[in-house]
Amino acid sequence: MPAVQFTRRFSMAHRLIADAASKCAVPHGHNEFVRVTLEPTAEIAFGGSNHAASFDQLKRRWHGFVDRGLDHAFQLNGADPLLTWFRTHEPERLKQVLVIDGDPTTEALVIALWRKLEAILAAEGLPFRLAELSIEETPTNTVTARGLTEAERAWKLGGWCDRPDFSINDILPPETWS
Ligand SMILES: Nc1nc2c(c(=O)[nH]1)N=C([C@H](O)[C@H](O)COP(=O)(O)OP(=O)(O)OP(=O)(O)O)CN2
């Protein structure tokens, strides 16, 4: 059955602190693209709508998350002292701070977004499975997943990854998640 593919652009900043000598330990940003491929798990209503779900149904919550959660978020390692700085001095900006267990690499974000989109598809009852998700970090660097391993699913990346809402960390209370 034909698969559908959607692409959304977002701006982000991050820094990678595991290697203190890396140029990426300094906060820097990218304009990125997230591309997802969804395969229908239900029959297309041939001769009727001729689709298993409209593009609007498929994209509404996912692109809502990209636009309202991911776009212009600062992605930080949960152990990064900058997180403490934001908690202490600019708590009002925490809604734009994405927190990951370990460095916020593009690989980690691909796994986090895979889990987020699966949660959204389940919550929306959409008859589709996620077949591929890729993030173009720069014009020369793209990271792609075509499924998750058991370890990637079990990784305690952050509870927000498995919630079908717009949250990007577990610091703020539930009333801020949508
Ligand atoms: N495995 C990973 N390595 C790196 C990541 C990552 O997400 N996963 N991210 C970075 C930095 O974000 C960095 O900004 C990108 O690094 P780099 O490839 O050096 O970027 P350039 O645009 O300079 O790449 P060129 O292809 O050389 O133009 C680093 N590493």
Ligand as a Chemical Component Dictionary entry (heavy atoms), coordinates in Angstrom:
data_LIG
# 
_chem_comp.id                   LIG 
_chem_comp.type                 NON-POLYMER 
_chem_comp.pdbx_formal_charge   0 
_chem_comp.three_letter_code    LIG 
# 
loop_
_chem_comp_atom.comp_id 
_chem_comp_atom.atom_id 
_chem_comp_atom.alt_atom_id 
_chem_comp_atom.type_symbol 
_chem_comp_atom.charge 
_chem_comp_atom.model_Cartn_x 
_chem_comp_atom.model_Cartn_y 
_chem_comp_atom.model_Cartn_z 
_chem_comp_atom.pdbx_ordinal 
LIG N1  N1  N 0 27.350 11.408 15.892 1  
LIG C1  C1  C 0 27.146 12.740 15.985 2  
LIG N2  N2  N 0 28.201 13.562 15.909 3  
LIG C2  C2  C 0 27.996 14.887 15.945 4  
LIG C3  C3  C 0 26.708 15.416 16.081 5  
LIG C4  C4  C 0 25.617 14.529 16.201 6  
LIG O1  O1  O 0 24.444 14.925 16.351 7  
LIG N3  N3  N 0 25.873 13.204 16.136 8  
LIG N4  N4  N 0 26.536 16.774 16.074 9  
LIG C5  C5  C 0 27.534 17.596 15.929 10 
LIG C6  C6  C 0 27.311 19.087 15.923 11 
LIG O2  O2  O 0 25.967 19.414 16.068 12 
LIG C7  C7  C 0 27.890 19.863 14.745 13 
LIG O3  O3  O 0 27.341 21.162 14.649 14 
LIG C8  C8  C 0 27.805 19.249 13.395 15 
LIG O4  O4  O 0 29.112 18.882 13.150 16 
LIG P1  P1  P 0 29.888 18.893 11.756 17 
LIG O5  O5  O 0 29.627 17.625 11.054 18 
LIG O6  O6  O 0 31.287 19.194 12.076 19 
LIG O7  O7  O 0 29.176 20.078 10.991 20 
LIG P2  P2  P 0 29.664 20.847 9.732  21 
LIG O8  O8  O 0 28.505 21.636 9.218  22 
LIG O9  O9  O 0 30.898 21.634 10.045 23 
LIG O10 O10 O 0 29.977 19.684 8.730  24 
LIG P3  P3  P 0 30.773 19.682 7.337  25 
LIG O11 O11 O 0 30.206 18.454 6.641  26 
LIG O12 O12 O 0 32.211 19.502 7.712  27 
LIG O13 O13 O 0 30.464 20.948 6.642  28 
LIG C9  C9  C 0 28.920 17.124 15.817 29 
LIG N5  N5  N 0 29.048 15.706 15.829 30 
# 
loop_
_chem_comp_bond.comp_id 
_chem_comp_bond.atom_id_1 
_chem_comp_bond.atom_id_2 
_chem_comp_bond.value_order 
_chem_comp_bond.pdbx_ordinal 
LIG N1  C1  SING 1  
LIG C1  N2  DOUB 2  
LIG C1  N3  SING 3  
LIG N2  C2  SING 4  
LIG C2  C3  DOUB 5  
LIG C2  N5  SING 6  
LIG C3  C4  SING 7  
LIG C3  N4  SING 8  
LIG C4  O1  DOUB 9  
LIG C4  N3  SING 10 
LIG N4  C5  DOUB 11 
LIG C5  C6  SING 12 
LIG C5  C9  SING 13 
LIG C6  O2  SING 14 
LIG C6  C7  SING 15 
LIG C7  O3  SING 16 
LIG C7  C8  SING 17 
LIG C8  O4  SING 18 
LIG O4  P1  SING 19 
LIG P1  O5  DOUB 20 
LIG P1  O6  SING 21 
LIG P1  O7  SING 22 
LIG O7  P2  SING 23 
LIG P2  O8  DOUB 24 
LIG P2  O9  SING 25 
LIG P2  O10 SING 26 
LIG O10 P3  SING 27 
LIG P3  O11 DOUB 28 
LIG P3  O12 SING 29 
LIG P3  O13 SING 30 
LIG C9  N5  SING 31 
# 
